[in-house]
Amino acid sequence: MLGAVIGGVLALTAAPVALSAMGFTGAGIAASSIAAKMMSASAIANGGGVAAGSLVATFQSVGAAGLSTSSNIILGTAGAILGALF
């Protein structure tokens, strides 16, 4: 039971921290970050723009606004299941 709680909490706290560390911030994509490199590669692959709904666009949306309630529930549940298994 304790493993499930720890797993759920870790999943909910680690995702925003990881995205921020990659450069997906509330103020936009950080210069010279992994996010900037991902954005550049995506723009080159799509003829100069980042496609809506792409991984880069989704990560930036989460970095700027946070996860939705349903995403938090899914992520927390997945973390709890993994935590319970270990």
PyMOL Python script that loads the backbone (N, CA, C, O; Angstrom):
from pymol import cmd

cmd.read_pdbstr("""\
ATOM      1  N   MET A   1       0.821  -1.198   0.000  1.00  0.00           N
ATOM      2  CA  MET A   1       0.000   0.000   0.000  1.00  0.00           C
ATOM      3  C   MET A   1       0.864   1.261   0.000  1.00  0.00           C
ATOM      4  O   MET A   1       0.593   2.212  -0.733  1.00  0.00           O
ATOM      5  N   LEU A   2       1.907   1.254   0.831  1.00  0.00           N
ATOM      6  CA  LEU A   2       2.798   2.416   0.904  1.00  0.00           C
ATOM      7  C   LEU A   2       3.500   2.643  -0.430  1.00  0.00           C
ATOM      8  O   LEU A   2       3.708   3.785  -0.841  1.00  0.00           O
ATOM      9  N   GLY A   3       3.866   1.547  -1.109  1.00  0.00           N
ATOM     10  CA  GLY A   3       4.507   1.671  -2.416  1.00  0.00           C
ATOM     11  C   GLY A   3       3.612   2.347  -3.432  1.00  0.00           C
ATOM     12  O   GLY A   3       4.081   3.120  -4.267  1.00  0.00           O
ATOM     13  N   ALA A   4       2.314   2.053  -3.361  1.00  0.00           N
ATOM     14  CA  ALA A   4       1.358   2.673  -4.291  1.00  0.00           C
ATOM     15  C   ALA A   4       1.256   4.169  -4.042  1.00  0.00           C
ATOM     16  O   ALA A   4       1.209   4.962  -4.983  1.00  0.00           O
ATOM     17  N   VAL A   5       1.222   4.549  -2.773  1.00  0.00           N
ATOM     18  CA  VAL A   5       1.137   5.981  -2.436  1.00  0.00           C
ATOM     19  C   VAL A   5       2.395   6.707  -2.900  1.00  0.00           C
ATOM     20  O   VAL A   5       2.320   7.770  -3.516  1.00  0.00           O
ATOM     21  N   ILE A   6       3.535   6.130  -2.602  1.00  0.00           N
ATOM     22  CA  ILE A   6       4.811   6.751  -2.998  1.00  0.00           C
ATOM     23  C   ILE A   6       4.908   6.840  -4.517  1.00  0.00           C
ATOM     24  O   ILE A   6       5.328   7.865  -5.054  1.00  0.00           O
ATOM     25  N   GLY A   7       4.525   5.776  -5.209  1.00  0.00           N
ATOM     26  CA  GLY A   7       4.573   5.784  -6.672  1.00  0.00           C
ATOM     27  C   GLY A   7       3.675   6.842  -7.277  1.00  0.00           C
ATOM     28  O   GLY A   7       4.065   7.527  -8.222  1.00  0.00           O
ATOM     29  N   GLY A   8       2.472   6.978  -6.737  1.00  0.00           N
ATOM     30  CA  GLY A   8       1.544   7.990  -7.237  1.00  0.00           C
ATOM     31  C   GLY A   8       2.053   9.395  -7.032  1.00  0.00           C
ATOM     32  O   GLY A   8       1.975  10.231  -7.933  1.00  0.00           O
ATOM     33  N   VAL A   9       2.577   9.659  -5.847  1.00  0.00           N
ATOM     34  CA  VAL A   9       3.106  10.995  -5.539  1.00  0.00           C
ATOM     35  C   VAL A   9       4.320  11.304  -6.401  1.00  0.00           C
ATOM     36  O   VAL A   9       4.441  12.409  -6.930  1.00  0.00           O
ATOM     37  N   LEU A  10       5.216  10.341  -6.545  1.00  0.00           N
ATOM     38  CA  LEU A  10       6.407  10.564  -7.376  1.00  0.00           C
ATOM     39  C   LEU A  10       6.034  10.855  -8.823  1.00  0.00           C
ATOM     40  O   LEU A  10       6.612  11.742  -9.451  1.00  0.00           O
ATOM     41  N   ALA A  11       5.076  10.115  -9.349  1.00  0.00           N
ATOM     42  CA  ALA A  11       4.669  10.335 -10.746  1.00  0.00           C
ATOM     43  C   ALA A  11       4.110  11.732 -10.939  1.00  0.00           C
ATOM     44  O   ALA A  11       4.406  12.392 -11.936  1.00  0.00           O
ATOM     45  N   LEU A  12       3.299  12.185  -9.984  1.00  0.00           N
ATOM     46  CA  LEU A  12       2.675  13.507 -10.117  1.00  0.00           C
ATOM     47  C   LEU A  12       3.665  14.647  -9.936  1.00  0.00           C
ATOM     48  O   LEU A  12       3.480  15.720 -10.511  1.00  0.00           O
ATOM     49  N   THR A  13       4.703  14.436  -9.157  1.00  0.00           N
ATOM     50  CA  THR A  13       5.678  15.512  -8.941  1.00  0.00           C
ATOM     51  C   THR A  13       6.829  15.463  -9.945  1.00  0.00           C
ATOM     52  O   THR A  13       7.415  16.495 -10.269  1.00  0.00           O
ATOM     53  N   ALA A  14       7.148  14.278 -10.434  1.00  0.00           N
ATOM     54  CA  ALA A  14       8.300  14.147 -11.332  1.00  0.00           C
ATOM     55  C   ALA A  14       8.027  14.674 -12.738  1.00  0.00           C
ATOM     56  O   ALA A  14       8.926  15.236 -13.365  1.00  0.00           O
ATOM     57  N   ALA A  15       6.817  14.506 -13.242  1.00  0.00           N
ATOM     58  CA  ALA A  15       6.531  14.911 -14.619  1.00  0.00           C
ATOM     59  C   ALA A  15       6.741  16.411 -14.850  1.00  0.00           C
ATOM     60  O   ALA A  15       7.454  16.773 -15.786  1.00  0.00           O
ATOM     61  N   PRO A  16       6.157  17.293 -14.043  1.00  0.00           N
ATOM     62  CA  PRO A  16       6.394  18.725 -14.273  1.00  0.00           C
ATOM     63  C   PRO A  16       7.854  19.128 -14.065  1.00  0.00           C
ATOM     64  O   PRO A  16       8.370  19.990 -14.776  1.00  0.00           O
ATOM     65  N   VAL A  17       8.506  18.511 -13.104  1.00  0.00           N
ATOM     66  CA  VAL A  17       9.923  18.822 -12.839  1.00  0.00           C
ATOM     67  C   VAL A  17      10.772  18.412 -14.037  1.00  0.00           C
ATOM     68  O   VAL A  17      11.660  19.152 -14.460  1.00  0.00           O
ATOM     69  N   ALA A  18      10.495  17.229 -14.579  1.00  0.00           N
ATOM     70  CA  ALA A  18      11.264  16.749 -15.727  1.00  0.00           C
ATOM     71  C   ALA A  18      11.061  17.644 -16.954  1.00  0.00           C
ATOM     72  O   ALA A  18      12.020  17.964 -17.656  1.00  0.00           O
ATOM     73  N   LEU A  19       9.819  18.045 -17.207  1.00  0.00           N
ATOM     74  CA  LEU A  19       9.558  18.917 -18.356  1.00  0.00           C
ATOM     75  C   LEU A  19      10.239  20.270 -18.194  1.00  0.00           C
ATOM     76  O   LEU A  19      10.789  20.811 -19.152  1.00  0.00           O
ATOM     77  N   SER A  20      10.203  20.805 -16.998  1.00  0.00           N
ATOM     78  CA  SER A  20      10.866  22.087 -16.739  1.00  0.00           C
ATOM     79  C   SER A  20      12.375  21.954 -16.924  1.00  0.00           C
ATOM     80  O   SER A  20      13.014  22.839 -17.493  1.00  0.00           O
ATOM     81  N   ALA A  21      12.938  20.860 -16.448  1.00  0.00           N
ATOM     82  CA  ALA A  21      14.377  20.635 -16.600  1.00  0.00           C
ATOM     83  C   ALA A  21      14.772  20.495 -18.070  1.00  0.00           C
ATOM     84  O   ALA A  21      15.888  20.844 -18.456  1.00  0.00           O
ATOM     85  N   MET A  22      13.859  19.988 -18.878  1.00  0.00           N
ATOM     86  CA  MET A  22      14.129  19.861 -20.312  1.00  0.00           C
ATOM     87  C   MET A  22      14.020  21.193 -21.033  1.00  0.00           C
ATOM     88  O   MET A  22      14.517  21.333 -22.151  1.00  0.00           O
ATOM     89  N   GLY A  23      13.366  22.189 -20.401  1.00  0.00           N
ATOM     90  CA  GLY A  23      13.258  23.508 -21.016  1.00  0.00           C
ATOM     91  C   GLY A  23      11.856  23.915 -21.402  1.00  0.00           C
ATOM     92  O   GLY A  23      11.676  24.964 -22.020  1.00  0.00           O
ATOM     93  N   PHE A  24      10.849  23.117 -21.057  1.00  0.00           N
ATOM     94  CA  PHE A  24       9.454  23.463 -21.327  1.00  0.00           C
ATOM     95  C   PHE A  24       8.939  24.211 -20.103  1.00  0.00           C
ATOM     96  O   PHE A  24       8.535  23.591 -19.120  1.00  0.00           O
ATOM     97  N   THR A  25       8.950  25.555 -20.159  1.00  0.00           N
ATOM     98  CA  THR A  25       8.626  26.361 -18.992  1.00  0.00           C
ATOM     99  C   THR A  25       7.359  27.188 -19.212  1.00  0.00           C
ATOM    100  O   THR A  25       6.831  27.261 -20.321  1.00  0.00           O
ATOM    101  N   GLY A  26       6.892  27.796 -18.149  1.00  0.00           N
ATOM    102  CA  GLY A  26       5.725  28.655 -18.230  1.00  0.00           C
ATOM    103  C   GLY A  26       5.954  29.885 -19.083  1.00  0.00           C
ATOM    104  O   GLY A  26       5.009  30.458 -19.624  1.00  0.00           O
ATOM    105  N   ALA A  27       7.212  30.292 -19.203  1.00  0.00           N
ATOM    106  CA  ALA A  27       7.558  31.467 -20.003  1.00  0.00           C
ATOM    107  C   ALA A  27       7.888  31.113 -21.453  1.00  0.00           C
ATOM    108  O   ALA A  27       8.229  31.992 -22.244  1.00  0.00           O
ATOM    109  N   GLY A  28       7.788  29.839 -21.800  1.00  0.00           N
ATOM    110  CA  GLY A  28       8.109  29.397 -23.156  1.00  0.00           C
ATOM    111  C   GLY A  28       9.271  28.429 -23.139  1.00  0.00           C
ATOM    112  O   GLY A  28       9.717  28.000 -22.075  1.00  0.00           O
ATOM    113  N   ILE A  29       9.751  28.090 -24.296  1.00  0.00           N
ATOM    114  CA  ILE A  29      10.853  27.147 -24.412  1.00  0.00           C
ATOM    115  C   ILE A  29      12.161  27.877 -24.115  1.00  0.00           C
ATOM    116  O   ILE A  29      12.456  28.918 -24.701  1.00  0.00           O
ATOM    117  N   ALA A  30      12.932  27.312 -23.198  1.00  0.00           N
ATOM    118  CA  ALA A  30      14.193  27.920 -22.774  1.00  0.00           C
ATOM    119  C   ALA A  30      15.244  27.790 -23.873  1.00  0.00           C
ATOM    120  O   ALA A  30      15.365  26.747 -24.516  1.00  0.00           O
ATOM    121  N   ALA A  31      15.991  28.853 -24.074  1.00  0.00           N
ATOM    122  CA  ALA A  31      17.055  28.864 -25.088  1.00  0.00           C
ATOM    123  C   ALA A  31      18.126  27.828 -24.761  1.00  0.00           C
ATOM    124  O   ALA A  31      18.441  27.601 -23.593  1.00  0.00           O
ATOM    125  N   SER A  32      18.673  27.213 -25.778  1.00  0.00           N
ATOM    126  CA  SER A  32      19.761  26.241 -25.673  1.00  0.00           C
ATOM    127  C   SER A  32      19.421  25.040 -24.807  1.00  0.00           C
ATOM    128  O   SER A  32      20.310  24.441 -24.202  1.00  0.00           O
ATOM    129  N   SER A  33      18.155  24.685 -24.742  1.00  0.00           N
ATOM    130  CA  SER A  33      17.724  23.542 -23.933  1.00  0.00           C
ATOM    131  C   SER A  33      17.390  22.355 -24.843  1.00  0.00           C
ATOM    132  O   SER A  33      17.387  22.466 -26.069  1.00  0.00           O
ATOM    133  N   ILE A  34      17.114  21.231 -24.209  1.00  0.00           N
ATOM    134  CA  ILE A  34      16.657  20.070 -24.961  1.00  0.00           C
ATOM    135  C   ILE A  34      15.363  20.414 -25.692  1.00  0.00           C
ATOM    136  O   ILE A  34      15.158  20.004 -26.835  1.00  0.00           O
ATOM    137  N   ALA A  35      14.497  21.167 -25.027  1.00  0.00           N
ATOM    138  CA  ALA A  35      13.231  21.571 -25.649  1.00  0.00           C
ATOM    139  C   ALA A  35      13.478  22.400 -26.907  1.00  0.00           C
ATOM    140  O   ALA A  35      12.781  22.229 -27.907  1.00  0.00           O
ATOM    141  N   ALA A  36      14.456  23.287 -26.866  1.00  0.00           N
ATOM    142  CA  ALA A  36      14.778  24.112 -28.036  1.00  0.00           C
ATOM    143  C   ALA A  36      15.269  23.249 -29.187  1.00  0.00           C
ATOM    144  O   ALA A  36      14.922  23.493 -30.342  1.00  0.00           O
ATOM    145  N   LYS A  37      16.068  22.247 -28.879  1.00  0.00           N
ATOM    146  CA  LYS A  37      16.559  21.333 -29.920  1.00  0.00           C
ATOM    147  C   LYS A  37      15.407  20.516 -30.508  1.00  0.00           C
ATOM    148  O   LYS A  37      15.345  20.294 -31.717  1.00  0.00           O
ATOM    149  N   MET A  38      14.490  20.069 -29.632  1.00  0.00           N
ATOM    150  CA  MET A  38      13.325  19.323 -30.104  1.00  0.00           C
ATOM    151  C   MET A  38      12.448  20.200 -30.995  1.00  0.00           C
ATOM    152  O   MET A  38      11.955  19.751 -32.030  1.00  0.00           O
ATOM    153  N   MET A  39      12.257  21.455 -30.583  1.00  0.00           N
ATOM    154  CA  MET A  39      11.434  22.376 -31.362  1.00  0.00           C
ATOM    155  C   MET A  39      12.059  22.636 -32.730  1.00  0.00           C
ATOM    156  O   MET A  39      11.357  22.669 -33.741  1.00  0.00           O
ATOM    157  N   SER A  40      13.365  22.818 -32.759  1.00  0.00           N
ATOM    158  CA  SER A  40      14.057  23.059 -34.016  1.00  0.00           C
ATOM    159  C   SER A  40      13.914  21.866 -34.960  1.00  0.00           C
ATOM    160  O   SER A  40      13.616  22.034 -36.143  1.00  0.00           O
ATOM    161  N   ALA A  41      14.127  20.666 -34.430  1.00  0.00           N
ATOM    162  CA  ALA A  41      14.010  19.466 -35.259  1.00  0.00           C
ATOM    163  C   ALA A  41      12.585  19.297 -35.778  1.00  0.00           C
ATOM    164  O   ALA A  41      12.382  18.918 -36.932  1.00  0.00           O
ATOM    165  N   SER A  42      11.602  19.578 -34.926  1.00  0.00           N
ATOM    166  CA  SER A  42      10.205  19.464 -35.332  1.00  0.00           C
ATOM    167  C   SER A  42       9.862  20.479 -36.413  1.00  0.00           C
ATOM    168  O   SER A  42       9.161  20.160 -37.373  1.00  0.00           O
ATOM    169  N   ALA A  43      10.354  21.694 -36.255  1.00  0.00           N
ATOM    170  CA  ALA A  43      10.076  22.739 -37.242  1.00  0.00           C
ATOM    171  C   ALA A  43      10.719  22.409 -38.584  1.00  0.00           C
ATOM    172  O   ALA A  43      10.107  22.610 -39.633  1.00  0.00           O
ATOM    173  N   ILE A  44      11.939  21.908 -38.557  1.00  0.00           N
ATOM    174  CA  ILE A  44      12.623  21.532 -39.805  1.00  0.00           C
ATOM    175  C   ILE A  44      11.861  20.407 -40.498  1.00  0.00           C
ATOM    176  O   ILE A  44      11.682  20.435 -41.715  1.00  0.00           O
ATOM    177  N   ALA A  45      11.408  19.413 -39.722  1.00  0.00           N
ATOM    178  CA  ALA A  45      10.692  18.269 -40.286  1.00  0.00           C
ATOM    179  C   ALA A  45       9.326  18.659 -40.847  1.00  0.00           C
ATOM    180  O   ALA A  45       8.807  17.993 -41.743  1.00  0.00           O
ATOM    181  N   ASN A  46       8.743  19.742 -40.318  1.00  0.00           N
ATOM    182  CA  ASN A  46       7.402  20.142 -40.747  1.00  0.00           C
ATOM    183  C   ASN A  46       7.400  21.385 -41.625  1.00  0.00           C
ATOM    184  O   ASN A  46       6.376  22.060 -41.729  1.00  0.00           O
ATOM    185  N   GLY A  47       8.505  21.696 -42.248  1.00  0.00           N
ATOM    186  CA  GLY A  47       8.546  22.810 -43.175  1.00  0.00           C
ATOM    187  C   GLY A  47       8.533  24.184 -42.527  1.00  0.00           C
ATOM    188  O   GLY A  47       8.083  25.149 -43.144  1.00  0.00           O
ATOM    189  N   GLY A  48       9.015  24.292 -41.298  1.00  0.00           N
ATOM    190  CA  GLY A  48       9.156  25.595 -40.667  1.00  0.00           C
ATOM    191  C   GLY A  48       8.254  25.861 -39.480  1.00  0.00           C
ATOM    192  O   GLY A  48       8.412  26.886 -38.818  1.00  0.00           O
ATOM    193  N   GLY A  49       7.334  24.995 -39.192  1.00  0.00           N
ATOM    194  CA  GLY A  49       6.436  25.205 -38.055  1.00  0.00           C
ATOM    195  C   GLY A  49       6.302  23.954 -37.220  1.00  0.00           C
ATOM    196  O   GLY A  49       6.528  22.846 -37.706  1.00  0.00           O
ATOM    197  N   VAL A  50       5.937  24.127 -35.974  1.00  0.00           N
ATOM    198  CA  VAL A  50       5.694  22.999 -35.090  1.00  0.00           C
ATOM    199  C   VAL A  50       4.214  22.650 -35.194  1.00  0.00           C
ATOM    200  O   VAL A  50       3.346  23.492 -34.965  1.00  0.00           O
ATOM    201  N   ALA A  51       3.946  21.408 -35.539  1.00  0.00           N
ATOM    202  CA  ALA A  51       2.564  20.976 -35.745  1.00  0.00           C
ATOM    203  C   ALA A  51       1.787  20.949 -34.428  1.00  0.00           C
ATOM    204  O   ALA A  51       2.295  20.500 -33.401  1.00  0.00           O
ATOM    205  N   ALA A  52       0.557  21.434 -34.478  1.00  0.00           N
ATOM    206  CA  ALA A  52      -0.326  21.360 -33.312  1.00  0.00           C
ATOM    207  C   ALA A  52      -0.563  19.895 -32.968  1.00  0.00           C
ATOM    208  O   ALA A  52      -0.773  19.066 -33.853  1.00  0.00           O
ATOM    209  N   GLY A  53      -0.528  19.587 -31.690  1.00  0.00           N
ATOM    210  CA  GLY A  53      -0.735  18.211 -31.248  1.00  0.00           C
ATOM    211  C   GLY A  53       0.508  17.351 -31.273  1.00  0.00           C
ATOM    212  O   GLY A  53       0.467  16.190 -30.866  1.00  0.00           O
ATOM    213  N   SER A  54       1.627  17.910 -31.751  1.00  0.00           N
ATOM    214  CA  SER A  54       2.867  17.145 -31.763  1.00  0.00           C
ATOM    215  C   SER A  54       3.402  17.005 -30.340  1.00  0.00           C
ATOM    216  O   SER A  54       2.909  17.654 -29.417  1.00  0.00           O
ATOM    217  N   LEU A  55       4.400  16.167 -30.172  1.00  0.00           N
ATOM    218  CA  LEU A  55       5.002  15.954 -28.863  1.00  0.00           C
ATOM    219  C   LEU A  55       5.550  17.255 -28.296  1.00  0.00           C
ATOM    220  O   LEU A  55       5.359  17.541 -27.114  1.00  0.00           O
ATOM    221  N   VAL A  56       6.220  18.037 -29.114  1.00  0.00           N
ATOM    222  CA  VAL A  56       6.784  19.315 -28.660  1.00  0.00           C
ATOM    223  C   VAL A  56       5.666  20.261 -28.227  1.00  0.00           C
ATOM    224  O   VAL A  56       5.766  20.896 -27.177  1.00  0.00           O
ATOM    225  N   ALA A  57       4.617  20.359 -29.015  1.00  0.00           N
ATOM    226  CA  ALA A  57       3.499  21.246 -28.674  1.00  0.00           C
ATOM    227  C   ALA A  57       2.803  20.791 -27.398  1.00  0.00           C
ATOM    228  O   ALA A  57       2.424  21.617 -26.567  1.00  0.00           O
ATOM    229  N   THR A  58       2.635  19.494 -27.239  1.00  0.00           N
ATOM    230  CA  THR A  58       2.000  18.958 -26.037  1.00  0.00           C
ATOM    231  C   THR A  58       2.854  19.217 -24.806  1.00  0.00           C
ATOM    232  O   THR A  58       2.345  19.671 -23.781  1.00  0.00           O
ATOM    233  N   PHE A  59       4.149  18.930 -24.900  1.00  0.00           N
ATOM    234  CA  PHE A  59       5.050  19.172 -23.767  1.00  0.00           C
ATOM    235  C   PHE A  59       5.065  20.648 -23.384  1.00  0.00           C
ATOM    236  O   PHE A  59       5.076  20.975 -22.197  1.00  0.00           O
ATOM    237  N   GLN A  60       5.065  21.547 -24.374  1.00  0.00           N
ATOM    238  CA  GLN A  60       5.079  22.977 -24.057  1.00  0.00           C
ATOM    239  C   GLN A  60       3.775  23.391 -23.395  1.00  0.00           C
ATOM    240  O   GLN A  60       3.773  24.210 -22.476  1.00  0.00           O
ATOM    241  N   SER A  61       2.692  22.840 -23.849  1.00  0.00           N
ATOM    242  CA  SER A  61       1.398  23.136 -23.227  1.00  0.00           C
ATOM    243  C   SER A  61       1.387  22.707 -21.763  1.00  0.00           C
ATOM    244  O   SER A  61       0.923  23.449 -20.898  1.00  0.00           O
ATOM    245  N   VAL A  62       1.891  21.528 -21.492  1.00  0.00           N
ATOM    246  CA  VAL A  62       1.955  21.038 -20.105  1.00  0.00           C
ATOM    247  C   VAL A  62       2.949  21.868 -19.304  1.00  0.00           C
ATOM    248  O   VAL A  62       2.694  22.181 -18.141  1.00  0.00           O
ATOM    249  N   GLY A  63       4.075  22.229 -19.905  1.00  0.00           N
ATOM    250  CA  GLY A  63       5.059  23.053 -19.211  1.00  0.00           C
ATOM    251  C   GLY A  63       4.510  24.420 -18.846  1.00  0.00           C
ATOM    252  O   GLY A  63       4.862  24.974 -17.805  1.00  0.00           O
ATOM    253  N   ALA A  64       3.655  24.965 -19.691  1.00  0.00           N
ATOM    254  CA  ALA A  64       3.106  26.300 -19.454  1.00  0.00           C
ATOM    255  C   ALA A  64       1.892  26.273 -18.533  1.00  0.00           C
ATOM    256  O   ALA A  64       1.764  27.124 -17.653  1.00  0.00           O
ATOM    257  N   ALA A  65       1.004  25.308 -18.727  1.00  0.00           N
ATOM    258  CA  ALA A  65      -0.270  25.315 -18.003  1.00  0.00           C
ATOM    259  C   ALA A  65      -0.413  24.206 -16.972  1.00  0.00           C
ATOM    260  O   ALA A  65      -1.333  24.231 -16.154  1.00  0.00           O
ATOM    261  N   GLY A  66       0.486  23.239 -17.003  1.00  0.00           N
ATOM    262  CA  GLY A  66       0.357  22.101 -16.098  1.00  0.00           C
ATOM    263  C   GLY A  66      -0.525  21.029 -16.701  1.00  0.00           C
ATOM    264  O   GLY A  66      -1.094  21.198 -17.780  1.00  0.00           O
ATOM    265  N   LEU A  67      -0.627  19.929 -15.988  1.00  0.00           N
ATOM    266  CA  LEU A  67      -1.430  18.804 -16.451  1.00  0.00           C
ATOM    267  C   LEU A  67      -2.901  19.030 -16.110  1.00  0.00           C
ATOM    268  O   LEU A  67      -3.228  19.653 -15.100  1.00  0.00           O
ATOM    269  N   SER A  68      -3.766  18.522 -16.952  1.00  0.00           N
ATOM    270  CA  SER A  68      -5.203  18.597 -16.680  1.00  0.00           C
ATOM    271  C   SER A  68      -5.561  17.634 -15.554  1.00  0.00           C
ATOM    272  O   SER A  68      -4.762  16.771 -15.190  1.00  0.00           O
ATOM    273  N   THR A  69      -6.741  17.780 -15.014  1.00  0.00           N
ATOM    274  CA  THR A  69      -7.194  16.893 -13.937  1.00  0.00           C
ATOM    275  C   THR A  69      -7.200  15.444 -14.386  1.00  0.00           C
ATOM    276  O   THR A  69      -6.743  14.565 -13.656  1.00  0.00           O
ATOM    277  N   SER A  70      -7.714  15.188 -15.580  1.00  0.00           N
ATOM    278  CA  SER A  70      -7.760  13.805 -16.062  1.00  0.00           C
ATOM    279  C   SER A  70      -6.354  13.246 -16.270  1.00  0.00           C
ATOM    280  O   SER A  70      -6.112  12.072 -15.992  1.00  0.00           O
ATOM    281  N   SER A  71      -5.433  14.065 -16.751  1.00  0.00           N
ATOM    282  CA  SER A  71      -4.045  13.615 -16.914  1.00  0.00           C
ATOM    283  C   SER A  71      -3.405  13.327 -15.567  1.00  0.00           C
ATOM    284  O   SER A  71      -2.656  12.360 -15.429  1.00  0.00           O
ATOM    285  N   ASN A  72      -3.694  14.160 -14.570  1.00  0.00           N
ATOM    286  CA  ASN A  72      -3.170  13.913 -13.222  1.00  0.00           C
ATOM    287  C   ASN A  72      -3.697  12.595 -12.670  1.00  0.00           C
ATOM    288  O   ASN A  72      -2.954  11.846 -12.037  1.00  0.00           O
ATOM    289  N   ILE A  73      -4.970  12.308 -12.905  1.00  0.00           N
ATOM    290  CA  ILE A  73      -5.553  11.056 -12.424  1.00  0.00           C
ATOM    291  C   ILE A  73      -4.889   9.859 -13.094  1.00  0.00           C
ATOM    292  O   ILE A  73      -4.533   8.886 -12.429  1.00  0.00           O
ATOM    293  N   ILE A  74      -4.726   9.931 -14.403  1.00  0.00           N
ATOM    294  CA  ILE A  74      -4.100   8.829 -15.142  1.00  0.00           C
ATOM    295  C   ILE A  74      -2.652   8.649 -14.709  1.00  0.00           C
ATOM    296  O   ILE A  74      -2.213   7.526 -14.458  1.00  0.00           O
ATOM    297  N   LEU A  75      -1.913   9.737 -14.621  1.00  0.00           N
ATOM    298  CA  LEU A  75      -0.505   9.657 -14.226  1.00  0.00           C
ATOM    299  C   LEU A  75      -0.356   9.147 -12.797  1.00  0.00           C
ATOM    300  O   LEU A  75       0.505   8.313 -12.519  1.00  0.00           O
ATOM    301  N   GLY A  76      -1.187   9.644 -11.899  1.00  0.00           N
ATOM    302  CA  GLY A  76      -1.133   9.194 -10.508  1.00  0.00           C
ATOM    303  C   GLY A  76      -1.482   7.721 -10.367  1.00  0.00           C
ATOM    304  O   GLY A  76      -0.864   6.996  -9.588  1.00  0.00           O
ATOM    305  N   THR A  77      -2.477   7.291 -11.127  1.00  0.00           N
ATOM    306  CA  THR A  77      -2.871   5.881 -11.097  1.00  0.00           C
ATOM    307  C   THR A  77      -1.758   4.987 -11.634  1.00  0.00           C
ATOM    308  O   THR A  77      -1.450   3.947 -11.051  1.00  0.00           O
ATOM    309  N   ALA A  78      -1.160   5.397 -12.743  1.00  0.00           N
ATOM    310  CA  ALA A  78      -0.063   4.605 -13.307  1.00  0.00           C
ATOM    311  C   ALA A  78       1.114   4.536 -12.335  1.00  0.00           C
ATOM    312  O   ALA A  78       1.720   3.478 -12.162  1.00  0.00           O
ATOM    313  N   GLY A  79       1.433   5.656 -11.708  1.00  0.00           N
ATOM    314  CA  GLY A  79       2.510   5.656 -10.717  1.00  0.00           C
ATOM    315  C   GLY A  79       2.185   4.794  -9.514  1.00  0.00           C
ATOM    316  O   GLY A  79       3.063   4.119  -8.977  1.00  0.00           O
ATOM    317  N   ALA A  80       0.932   4.810  -9.087  1.00  0.00           N
ATOM    318  CA  ALA A  80       0.517   3.982  -7.956  1.00  0.00           C
ATOM    319  C   ALA A  80       0.612   2.501  -8.293  1.00  0.00           C
ATOM    320  O   ALA A  80       1.050   1.703  -7.465  1.00  0.00           O
ATOM    321  N   ILE A  81       0.204   2.130  -9.503  1.00  0.00           N
ATOM    322  CA  ILE A  81       0.294   0.738  -9.909  1.00  0.00           C
ATOM    323  C   ILE A  81       1.745   0.279  -9.952  1.00  0.00           C
ATOM    324  O   ILE A  81       2.083  -0.788  -9.438  1.00  0.00           O
ATOM    325  N   LEU A  82       2.602   1.092 -10.569  1.00  0.00           N
ATOM    326  CA  LEU A  82       4.024   0.733 -10.614  1.00  0.00           C
ATOM    327  C   LEU A  82       4.637   0.684  -9.225  1.00  0.00           C
ATOM    328  O   LEU A  82       5.442  -0.200  -8.930  1.00  0.00           O
ATOM    329  N   GLY A  83       4.262   1.624  -8.375  1.00  0.00           N
ATOM    330  CA  GLY A  83       4.775   1.621  -7.007  1.00  0.00           C
ATOM    331  C   GLY A  83       4.339   0.394  -6.239  1.00  0.00           C
ATOM    332  O   GLY A  83       5.114  -0.155  -5.456  1.00  0.00           O
ATOM    333  N   ALA A  84       3.108  -0.046  -6.449  1.00  0.00           N
ATOM    334  CA  ALA A  84       2.595  -1.238  -5.771  1.00  0.00           C
ATOM    335  C   ALA A  84       3.310  -2.499  -6.243  1.00  0.00           C
ATOM    336  O   ALA A  84       3.489  -3.443  -5.474  1.00  0.00           O
ATOM    337  N   LEU A  85       3.717  -2.510  -7.507  1.00  0.00           N
ATOM    338  CA  LEU A  85       4.416  -3.683  -8.041  1.00  0.00           C
ATOM    339  C   LEU A  85       5.817  -3.826  -7.470  1.00  0.00           C
ATOM    340  O   LEU A  85       6.349  -4.931  -7.371  1.00  0.00           O
ATOM    341  N   PHE A  86       6.408  -2.699  -7.095  1.00  0.00           N
ATOM    342  CA  PHE A  86       7.768  -2.741  -6.554  1.00  0.00           C
ATOM    343  C   PHE A  86       7.692  -2.684  -5.061  1.00  0.00           C
ATOM    344  O   PHE A  86       8.723  -2.706  -4.389  1.00  0.00           O
TER     345      PHE A  86
END
""", "prot")
cmd.dss("prot")
cmd.show_as("cartoon", "prot")
cmd.util.cbc("prot")
cmd.orient("prot")
